[in-house]
Amino acid sequence: PVMALAPQSGETVVDVAAAPGGKTSYIAALLKNTGTIFANELNPARLKSISANLSRLGVANTVLSSYDGRQLPGVLGRNSVDRVLLDAPCSGTGVVSKDPSVKVWVVRHRSMYVCLYMNHIRSSTHAAW
């Protein structure tokens, strides 16, 4: 997703679902630690992992936040960013091997994930960031 985003040095970039920080740190490397990255994570408890990873890697151009991604255009302002990365976690399928009970929950709630994901996309594309 980050390569498709193609961030350029000096740009302002939003990572809407940033935890645990791998994509954010990759963006920082491509920006050569210039510009500004807004690393957002809905779950405030996950900000600690982002902060630790960015600190460990020497990333200095990132602001952490914890908003519903649909609120970010209002928080950051119109036309205030150059690029937005929305690699939203749509399910718990990545942890099915660790916790098989997740598989049943994911199957039952698949349409909810699609609806939430589409809302995030609409917010990101129609917000005139």
DSSP file with accessible surface (Angstrom, degrees, kcal/mol):
  #  RESIDUE AA STRUCTURE BP1 BP2  ACC     N-H-->O    O-->H-N    N-H-->O    O-->H-N    TCO  KAPPA ALPHA  PHI   PSI    X-CA   Y-CA   Z-CA
    1    1 A P     >        0   0   91      0, 0.0     4,-1.7     0, 0.0     5,-0.1   0.000 360.0 360.0 360.0 -36.8    0.0    0.0    0.0
    2    2 A V  H  >  +     0   0    5      1,-0.2     4,-1.7     2,-0.2    21,-0.0   0.906 360.0  51.5 -68.1 -39.7    2.8    2.5    0.8
    3    3 A M  H  4 S+     0   0  122      1,-0.2    -1,-0.2     2,-0.2     0, 0.0   0.894 109.8  50.2 -64.3 -37.6    4.5    2.0   -2.6
    4    4 A A  H  4 S+     0   0   92      1,-0.2    -1,-0.2     2,-0.1    -2,-0.2   0.857 107.1  55.1 -66.9 -33.2    1.1    2.7   -4.3
    5    5 A L  H  < S-     0   0   25     -4,-1.7    -1,-0.2    78,-0.0    -2,-0.2   0.864  89.1-164.2 -66.2 -36.1    0.7    5.8   -2.2
    6    6 A A     <  -     0   0   40     -4,-1.7    -3,-0.1     1,-0.1    -2,-0.1   0.915   7.3-159.5  52.5  56.1    4.1    7.1   -3.5
    7    7 A P        -     0   0    7      0, 0.0     2,-0.3     0, 0.0    -1,-0.1  -0.347   3.0-146.3 -66.0 145.9    4.7    9.8   -0.9
    8    8 A Q    >   -     0   0  105      1,-0.1     3,-2.0    23,-0.1    23,-0.1  -0.860  30.0 -82.5-114.6 149.7    7.2   12.5   -1.8
    9    9 A S  T 3  S+     0   0   58     -2,-0.3    23,-0.1    21,-0.3    22,-0.1  -0.123 113.7  18.8 -49.0 136.8    9.7   14.3    0.4
   10   10 A G  T 3  S+     0   0   49     21,-0.5    -1,-0.3     1,-0.3    25,-0.2   0.321  94.3 129.5  85.7  -6.7    8.1   17.3    2.2
   11   11 A E    <   -     0   0   32     -3,-2.0    25,-1.6    24,-0.1     2,-0.5  -0.312  59.9-121.5 -78.5 163.9    4.5   16.1    1.8
   12   12 A T  E     -a   36   0A  31     23,-0.2    70,-2.8    -3,-0.1    71,-1.6  -0.935  36.5-176.4-104.7 123.7    1.9   15.8    4.5
   13   13 A V  E     -ab  37  83A   0     23,-2.7    25,-2.9    -2,-0.5     2,-0.5  -0.948  17.2-151.4-127.0 141.0    0.6   12.3    4.7
   14   14 A V  E     -ab  38  84A   0     69,-2.2    71,-3.6    -2,-0.4     2,-0.7  -0.956   1.9-164.1-112.1 129.1   -2.2   10.7    6.8
   15   15 A D  E     -ab  39  85A   0     23,-2.9    25,-2.8    -2,-0.5     3,-0.5  -0.945  10.8-167.8-106.4 103.8   -2.0    7.0    7.8
   16   16 A V  S    S+     0   0    6     69,-2.7     2,-0.5    -2,-0.7    26,-0.2   0.866  81.5  27.1 -67.7 -38.8   -5.7    6.4    8.9
   17   17 A A  S    S+     0   0   13     68,-0.4    -1,-0.3    24,-0.1    24,-0.2  -0.740  78.9 162.2-124.3  81.4   -5.2    3.0   10.6
   18   18 A A    >   +     0   0    0     22,-3.3     3,-1.6    -3,-0.5     6,-0.4   0.679  14.2 147.9 -85.2 -24.3   -1.6    3.2   11.6
   19   19 A A  T 3   +     0   0    9      1,-0.3    28,-0.1    21,-0.3     4,-0.0  -0.318  68.3  17.2 -64.9 142.2   -0.9    0.5   14.3
   20   20 A P  T 3  S-     0   0   68      0, 0.0    -1,-0.3     0, 0.0    33,-0.3  -0.975 100.1-121.9 -90.6   4.7    1.5   -1.1   14.8
   21   21 A G  S <> S+     0   0    1     -3,-1.6     4,-2.6    32,-0.1     5,-0.2   0.432  72.2 119.6 115.6  -0.7    3.5    1.5   12.8
   22   22 A G  H  > S+     0   0   47      2,-0.2     4,-1.9     1,-0.2     5,-0.1   0.934  83.5  41.6 -62.0 -48.1    5.2   -0.5   10.0
   23   23 A K  H  > S+     0   0   45     -5,-0.3     4,-2.6     2,-0.2    -1,-0.2   0.911 114.4  53.2 -67.1 -39.4    3.5    1.4    7.2
   24   24 A T  H  > S+     0   0    0     -6,-0.4     4,-2.4     1,-0.2    -2,-0.2   0.923 109.6  47.5 -62.1 -43.9    4.0    4.7    9.0
   25   25 A S  H  X S+     0   0   22     -4,-2.6     4,-2.1     2,-0.2    -1,-0.2   0.875 110.8  52.2 -67.0 -33.8    7.7    4.1    9.4
   26   26 A Y  H  X S+     0   0  103     -4,-1.9     4,-2.3    -5,-0.2    -2,-0.2   0.921 108.7  50.4 -67.0 -41.5    8.0    3.1    5.8
   27   27 A I  H  X S+     0   0    0     -4,-2.6     4,-2.3     1,-0.2    -2,-0.2   0.934 109.0  52.5 -59.2 -45.1    6.3    6.4    4.8
   28   28 A A  H  <>S+     0   0    2     -4,-2.4     5,-2.9     1,-0.2     4,-0.4   0.900 108.4  50.5 -59.1 -41.1    8.8    8.3    7.0
   29   29 A A  H ><5S+     0   0   67     -4,-2.1     3,-1.1     1,-0.2    -1,-0.2   0.925 111.0  47.8 -64.0 -42.8   11.7    6.5    5.2
   30   30 A L  H 3<5S+     0   0   57     -4,-2.3   -21,-0.3     1,-0.3    -1,-0.2   0.837 112.1  49.7 -67.4 -31.2   10.3    7.4    1.8
   31   31 A L  T ><5S-     0   0    0     -4,-2.3     3,-1.1    -5,-0.2   -21,-0.5   0.497 110.7-126.2 -80.4  -5.1    9.8   11.0    3.0
   32   32 A K  T < 5 -     0   0  155     -3,-1.1    -3,-0.2    -4,-0.4    -2,-0.1   0.877  65.8 -62.7  57.4  39.0   13.4   11.0    4.2
   33   33 A N  T 3 <S+     0   0   68     -5,-2.9    -1,-0.3     1,-0.2     2,-0.2   0.762 113.2 119.1  58.6  28.1   12.0   12.1    7.6
   34   34 A T    <   +     0   0   56     -3,-1.1    -1,-0.2    -6,-0.3   -23,-0.1  -0.619  53.3  25.5-109.1 178.2   10.7   15.4    6.1
   35   35 A G  S    S-     0   0   28     -2,-0.2     2,-0.4   -25,-0.2   -23,-0.2  -0.247  96.0 -69.6  65.5-159.0    7.2   16.7    5.8
   36   36 A T  E     -a   12   0A  51    -25,-1.6   -23,-2.7   -26,-0.1     2,-0.5  -0.999  34.4-161.4-137.8 138.1    4.6   15.5    8.3
   37   37 A I  E     -ac  13  62A   0     24,-2.6    26,-3.0    -2,-0.4     2,-0.8  -0.980   7.3-155.8-117.4 128.8    2.8   12.2    8.9
   38   38 A F  E     -ac  14  63A  44    -25,-2.9   -23,-2.9    -2,-0.5     2,-0.8  -0.924  12.9-164.6-100.1 106.8   -0.4   12.0   10.9
   39   39 A A  E     -ac  15  64A   0     24,-2.5    26,-2.0    -2,-0.8     2,-0.4  -0.848  12.1-172.3 -96.1 106.8   -0.4    8.4   12.2
   40   40 A N  E     + c   0  65A   2    -25,-2.8   -22,-3.3    -2,-0.8     2,-0.4  -0.815  13.5 177.0-105.1 141.0   -4.0    7.8   13.4
   41   41 A E        -     0   0   13     24,-2.1   -24,-0.1    -2,-0.4     6,-0.1  -0.962  23.5-149.8-143.5 122.2   -5.2    4.8   15.3
   42   42 A L  S    S+     0   0  106     -2,-0.4    -1,-0.1   -26,-0.2    26,-0.1   0.895  87.8  67.3 -57.1 -42.3   -8.8    4.4   16.5
   43   43 A N  S >  S-     0   0   78      1,-0.2     3,-1.8    24,-0.1     4,-0.4  -0.698  71.4-159.1 -86.1 107.9   -7.8    2.3   19.5
   44   44 A P  G >  S+     0   0   84      0, 0.0     3,-1.4     0, 0.0     4,-0.4   0.804  88.1  66.3 -59.9 -26.9   -5.8    4.5   21.8
   45   45 A A  G >  S+     0   0   78      1,-0.3     3,-0.6     2,-0.2     4,-0.3   0.783  96.2  57.1 -65.1 -23.4   -4.2    1.5   23.5
   46   46 A R  G <> S+     0   0   94     -3,-1.8     4,-1.4     1,-0.2     3,-0.3   0.580  83.7  82.4 -85.6  -7.8   -2.4    0.7   20.2
   47   47 A L  H <> S+     0   0   37     -3,-1.4     4,-2.9    -4,-0.4     5,-0.2   0.836  82.4  64.1 -63.9 -30.7   -0.7    4.1   20.1
   48   48 A K  H <> S+     0   0  172     -3,-0.6     4,-2.6    -4,-0.4    -1,-0.2   0.913 101.9  47.9 -60.7 -42.3    2.0    2.9   22.5
   49   49 A S  H  > S+     0   0   45     -3,-0.3     4,-2.3    -4,-0.3    -1,-0.2   0.896 112.3  49.2 -67.7 -37.7    3.2    0.3   19.9
   50   50 A I  H  X S+     0   0    0     -4,-1.4     4,-2.8     2,-0.2     5,-0.3   0.955 112.4  48.0 -63.2 -49.2    3.2    2.9   17.2
   51   51 A S  H  X S+     0   0   61     -4,-2.9     4,-2.5     1,-0.2     5,-0.2   0.921 112.4  48.6 -58.3 -44.9    5.2    5.3   19.4
   52   52 A A  H  X S+     0   0   56     -4,-2.6     4,-2.5    -5,-0.2    -1,-0.2   0.925 113.3  46.7 -63.4 -44.6    7.7    2.7   20.4
   53   53 A N  H  X S+     0   0   42     -4,-2.3     4,-1.6   -33,-0.3    -2,-0.2   0.920 114.0  47.0 -65.4 -42.9    8.3    1.5   16.8
   54   54 A L  H  <>S+     0   0   10     -4,-2.8     5,-2.6    -5,-0.2     4,-0.4   0.913 113.8  48.4 -66.5 -40.7    8.7    5.1   15.5
   55   55 A S  H ><5S+     0   0   93     -4,-2.5     3,-1.3    -5,-0.3    -2,-0.2   0.933 109.5  52.4 -63.5 -45.6   11.1    6.0   18.3
   56   56 A R  H 3<5S+     0   0  169     -4,-2.5    -1,-0.2     1,-0.3    -2,-0.2   0.854 113.0  45.3 -59.2 -33.2   13.1    2.9   17.8
   57   57 A L  T 3<5S-     0   0   88     -4,-1.6    -1,-0.3    -5,-0.2    -2,-0.2   0.427 114.5-114.4 -93.8  -0.3   13.5    3.7   14.1
   58   58 A G  T < 5 +     0   0   48     -3,-1.3     2,-0.4    -4,-0.4    -3,-0.2   0.735  54.0 164.3  77.2  22.7   14.3    7.4   14.6
   59   59 A V      < +     0   0   25     -5,-2.6    -1,-0.2    -6,-0.2     3,-0.1  -0.610   6.4 166.8 -76.9 126.0   11.2    8.7   13.0
   60   60 A A        +     0   0   87     -2,-0.4    -1,-0.1     1,-0.1    -5,-0.0   0.358  57.8  70.6-122.4   3.4   10.8   12.4   14.0
   61   61 A N  S    S+     0   0   16    -27,-0.1   -24,-2.6   -25,-0.0     2,-0.4   0.024  74.8 106.4-113.1  28.8    8.1   13.8   11.6
   62   62 A T  E     -c   37   0A  33    -26,-0.2     2,-0.5    -3,-0.1   -24,-0.2  -0.907  47.1-161.9-121.9 136.4    5.0   12.0   13.0
   63   63 A V  E     -c   38   0A  69    -26,-3.0   -24,-2.5    -2,-0.4     2,-0.3  -0.951  19.4-143.7-109.7 127.5    2.0   13.2   15.0
   64   64 A L  E     +c   39   0A  60     -2,-0.5     2,-0.3   -26,-0.2   -24,-0.2  -0.724  24.9 168.6 -92.8 142.7    0.0   10.5   16.7
   65   65 A S  E     -c   40   0A  19    -26,-2.0   -24,-2.1    -2,-0.3     2,-0.3  -0.962  29.3-146.8-146.6 163.5   -3.8   10.7   17.0
   66   66 A S        +     0   0   43     -2,-0.3     2,-0.3   -26,-0.2   -24,-0.2  -0.716  45.2 131.6-136.0  81.4   -6.7    8.5   18.0
   67   67 A Y        -     0   0   91     -2,-0.3     2,-0.3   -51,-0.2   -24,-0.1  -0.898  66.5 -95.1-123.8 158.3   -9.8    9.5   16.0
   68   68 A D    >>  -     0   0   34     -2,-0.3     3,-2.6     1,-0.1     4,-0.6  -0.605  44.4-124.0 -64.1 129.2  -12.4    7.6   14.0
   69   69 A G  G >4 S+     0   0    3     -2,-0.3     3,-0.8     1,-0.3    -1,-0.1   0.785 109.0  64.8 -53.8 -27.4  -11.0    7.9   10.5
   70   70 A R  G 34 S+     0   0   92      1,-0.2    -1,-0.3     2,-0.1     4,-0.3   0.726 100.1  53.2 -70.1 -17.6  -14.2    9.5    9.3
   71   71 A Q  G X> S+     0   0  106     -3,-2.6     4,-1.8     1,-0.2     3,-0.6   0.646  84.2  88.4 -88.2 -17.7  -13.5   12.5   11.6
   72   72 A L  H <X S+     0   0    1     -3,-0.8     4,-3.2    -4,-0.6     5,-0.4   0.851  79.9  57.1 -57.2 -41.3  -10.0   13.2   10.4
   73   73 A P  H 3> S+     0   0   17      0, 0.0     4,-1.8     0, 0.0    -1,-0.2   0.922 111.5  44.7 -58.1 -38.1  -11.0   15.6    7.5
   74   74 A G  H <4 S+     0   0   72     -3,-0.6    -2,-0.2    -4,-0.3     4,-0.1   0.860 116.6  46.3 -71.1 -33.6  -12.8   17.8   10.0
   75   75 A V  H  < S+     0   0   66     -4,-1.8    -1,-0.2     1,-0.2    -3,-0.2   0.928 120.9  35.2 -74.4 -45.5   -9.9   17.6   12.5
   76   76 A L  H  < S-     0   0   40     -4,-3.2    -2,-0.2    -5,-0.2    -1,-0.2   0.733 112.0-121.0 -84.7 -23.8   -7.1   18.2   10.1
   77   77 A G    ><  -     0   0   27     -4,-1.8     3,-1.1    -5,-0.4     4,-0.2   0.015  33.5 -57.3  99.8 155.2   -8.9   20.7    7.9
   78   78 A R  T 3  S+     0   0  178      1,-0.2    51,-0.3    -4,-0.1    50,-0.1  -0.408 118.3   2.7 -69.7 142.3   -9.8   20.9    4.2
   79   79 A N  T 3  S+     0   0  130     49,-2.1    -1,-0.2    48,-0.1    50,-0.2   0.800  93.5 124.9  53.8  33.6   -7.0   20.7    1.7
   80   80 A S    <   +     0   0   45     -3,-1.1     2,-0.3    49,-0.8    -2,-0.1   0.538  58.9  52.2-101.1  -7.6   -4.5   20.2    4.5
   81   81 A V        -     0   0   17     48,-0.7   -68,-0.2    -4,-0.2     3,-0.1  -0.913  58.4-151.7-129.8 157.3   -2.8   16.9    3.4
   82   82 A D  S    S+     0   0   96    -70,-2.8     2,-0.3    -2,-0.3   -69,-0.2   0.810  81.0  13.0 -92.9 -36.2   -1.2   15.6    0.2
   83   83 A R  E     -b   13   0A  75    -71,-1.6   -69,-2.2    46,-0.0     2,-0.4  -0.994  57.8-155.7-145.4 149.5   -1.9   11.9    0.5
   84   84 A V  E     -b   14   0A  38     -2,-0.3     2,-0.6   -71,-0.2   -69,-0.2  -0.994   6.1-158.1-129.0 125.9   -4.0    9.6    2.6
   85   85 A L  E     +b   15   0A  11    -71,-3.6   -69,-2.7    -2,-0.4     2,-0.5  -0.923  11.7 178.5-103.1 119.6   -3.3    5.9    3.3
   86   86 A L        +     0   0   30     -2,-0.6     2,-0.6   -71,-0.2   -71,-0.1  -0.852  16.6 154.6-121.3  89.7   -6.3    3.9    4.2
   87   87 A D        -     0   0   66     -2,-0.5    -2,-0.0   -70,-0.1   -72,-0.0  -0.711  33.0-167.0-109.4  72.6   -5.2    0.3    4.7
   88   88 A A        -     0   0   18     -2,-0.6     2,-1.0     1,-0.1     3,-0.1  -0.383  25.7-122.8 -72.5 137.7   -8.1   -0.5    7.1
   89   89 A P        +     0   0   90      0, 0.0    -1,-0.1     0, 0.0     3,-0.1  -0.683  34.8 177.7 -76.4 104.8   -8.1   -3.6    9.2
   90   90 A C        +     0   0   43     -2,-1.0     2,-0.3     1,-0.1    27,-0.1   0.563  56.4   0.1 -90.6 -10.3  -11.4   -5.0    8.0
   91   91 A S        -     0   0   42     -3,-0.1     3,-0.3    22,-0.1    -1,-0.1  -0.974  66.9-106.7-161.6 176.1  -11.5   -8.2   10.0
   92   92 A G  S >  S+     0   0   20     -2,-0.3     3,-2.1    10,-0.2     4,-0.3   0.089  75.5 120.0 -97.3  21.5   -9.7  -10.4   12.5
   93   93 A T  G >   +     0   0   88      1,-0.3     3,-1.1     2,-0.2     4,-0.3   0.778  64.4  65.9 -62.9 -23.4   -8.7  -12.9    9.8
   94   94 A G  G 3  S+     0   0   66     -3,-0.3    -1,-0.3     1,-0.2     3,-0.2   0.703 105.3  43.6 -70.2 -17.2   -5.0  -12.3   10.5
   95   95 A V  G X> S+     0   0   62     -3,-2.1     4,-2.3     1,-0.1     3,-0.9   0.326  79.7 103.8-109.7   8.6   -5.4  -13.8   13.9
   96   96 A V  T <4 S+     0   0   36     -3,-1.1     7,-0.2    -4,-0.3     6,-0.1   0.886  79.0  56.4 -58.8 -36.9   -7.6  -16.8   13.0
   97   97 A S  T 34 S+     0   0  110     -4,-0.3    -1,-0.3     1,-0.2    -2,-0.1   0.825 113.8  40.3 -66.5 -27.5   -4.6  -19.2   13.3
   98   98 A K  T <4 S+     0   0  173     -3,-0.9    -1,-0.2     1,-0.3    -2,-0.2   0.775 132.6  20.8 -87.5 -31.9   -4.1  -18.0   16.9
   99   99 A D    ><  -     0   0   74     -4,-2.3     3,-2.1     1,-0.1     4,-0.4  -0.747  62.8-172.0-141.4  90.2   -7.8  -17.8   17.9
  100  100 A P  T >> S+     0   0   94      0, 0.0     3,-1.0     0, 0.0     4,-0.7   0.747  81.2  73.0 -58.6 -21.3  -10.2  -20.0   15.7
  101  101 A S  H 3> S+     0   0   75      1,-0.3     4,-1.4     2,-0.2     3,-0.3   0.786  85.4  67.5 -65.2 -22.6  -13.2  -18.5   17.4
  102  102 A V  H <> S+     0   0   27     -3,-2.1     4,-2.9     1,-0.2    -1,-0.3   0.871  88.6  65.6 -63.2 -34.9  -12.5  -15.3   15.5
  103  103 A K  H <> S+     0   0  131     -3,-1.0     4,-2.2    -4,-0.4    -1,-0.2   0.912 101.1  47.8 -57.5 -42.6  -13.4  -17.0   12.2
  104  104 A V  H  X S+     0   0   73     -4,-0.7     4,-2.2    -3,-0.3    -1,-0.2   0.940 112.8  48.6 -64.9 -44.2  -17.1  -17.5   13.3
  105  105 A W  H  X S+     0   0  112     -4,-1.4     4,-1.6     1,-0.2    -2,-0.2   0.926 110.8  50.8 -62.6 -42.8  -17.4  -13.9   14.3
  106  106 A V  H  < S+     0   0    8     -4,-2.9     4,-0.5     1,-0.2     3,-0.2   0.933 109.8  49.4 -62.9 -44.9  -15.8  -12.6   11.1
  107  107 A V  H >< S+     0   0   79     -4,-2.2     3,-0.9     1,-0.2     4,-0.3   0.934 113.1  47.3 -61.4 -43.3  -18.2  -14.7    8.9
  108  108 A R  H 3< S+     0   0  189     -4,-2.2    -1,-0.2     1,-0.2    -2,-0.2   0.775 120.1  37.7 -69.4 -27.0  -21.2  -13.5   10.8
  109  109 A H  T 3X S+     0   0   63     -4,-1.6     4,-1.7    -3,-0.2     3,-0.5   0.220  77.8 114.9-113.1  17.4  -20.2   -9.8   10.7
  110  110 A R  H <> S+     0   0  145     -3,-0.9     4,-2.1    -4,-0.5     5,-0.2   0.898  76.3  53.0 -57.0 -43.6  -18.7   -9.6    7.2
  111  111 A S  H  > S+     0   0   97     -4,-0.3     4,-2.3     1,-0.2    -1,-0.2   0.867 105.3  55.6 -64.8 -31.7  -21.3   -7.2    5.9
  112  112 A M  H  > S+     0   0   76     -3,-0.5     4,-2.6     2,-0.2    -1,-0.2   0.929 107.1  50.0 -64.1 -41.5  -20.7   -4.8    8.8
  113  113 A Y  H  X S+     0   0   46     -4,-1.7     4,-2.8     1,-0.2     5,-0.2   0.924 109.7  50.2 -62.2 -43.7  -17.0   -4.7    7.8
  114  114 A V  H  X S+     0   0   83     -4,-2.1     4,-2.6     1,-0.2    -1,-0.2   0.936 111.6  48.7 -60.8 -43.7  -17.8   -3.9    4.2
  115  115 A C  H  X S+     0   0   74     -4,-2.3     4,-2.1     2,-0.2    -2,-0.2   0.938 113.7  45.2 -63.2 -47.1  -20.1   -1.1    5.3
  116  116 A L  H  X S+     0   0   65     -4,-2.6     4,-2.2     2,-0.2    -1,-0.2   0.920 113.1  51.2 -63.2 -42.3  -17.5    0.4    7.7
  117  117 A Y  H  X S+     0   0   79     -4,-2.8     4,-2.3    -5,-0.2    -2,-0.2   0.936 110.0  49.0 -61.6 -44.6  -14.8    0.1    5.1
  118  118 A M  H  X S+     0   0   77     -4,-2.6     4,-2.8    -5,-0.2    -1,-0.2   0.887 108.5  54.1 -64.8 -36.7  -16.9    1.9    2.5
  119  119 A N  H  X S+     0   0   49     -4,-2.1     4,-2.4     2,-0.2    -1,-0.2   0.912 108.6  49.3 -62.1 -41.7  -17.7    4.7    4.9
  120  120 A H  H  X S+     0   0   33     -4,-2.2     4,-2.3     2,-0.2    -2,-0.2   0.918 111.4  49.0 -62.7 -43.1  -14.0    5.2    5.5
  121  121 A I  H  X S+     0   0   53     -4,-2.3     4,-2.6     2,-0.2     5,-0.3   0.943 111.3  49.2 -63.2 -46.2  -13.4    5.3    1.8
  122  122 A R  H  X S+     0   0  120     -4,-2.8     4,-2.5     1,-0.2    -2,-0.2   0.923 111.8  49.1 -58.9 -44.3  -16.2    7.8    1.2
  123  123 A S  H  X S+     0   0   33     -4,-2.4     4,-0.7     1,-0.2    -1,-0.2   0.910 113.3  47.0 -61.1 -41.5  -14.9   10.0    4.0
  124  124 A S  H  < S+     0   0   23     -4,-2.3     5,-0.4    -5,-0.2    -2,-0.2   0.877 119.0  38.3 -70.4 -37.2  -11.4    9.9    2.6
  125  125 A T  H  < S+     0   0   94     -4,-2.6     3,-0.3    -5,-0.2    -2,-0.2   0.800 120.8  41.4 -88.9 -26.0  -12.3   10.6   -1.0
  126  126 A H  H  < S+     0   0  148     -4,-2.5    -1,-0.2    -5,-0.3    -2,-0.2   0.447  92.4  83.9-100.0   1.1  -15.1   13.2   -0.5
  127  127 A A  S  < S-     0   0   16     -4,-0.7    -1,-0.2    -5,-0.2   -48,-0.1   0.639  85.3-136.9 -81.2 -12.0  -13.6   15.2    2.3
  128  128 A A              0   0   39     -3,-0.3   -49,-2.1    -4,-0.2    -3,-0.1   0.957 360.0 360.0  52.0  52.2  -11.5   17.4    0.0
  129  129 A W              0   0   21     -5,-0.4   -49,-0.8   -51,-0.3   -48,-0.7   0.845 360.0 360.0 -54.7 360.0   -8.6   17.1    2.4
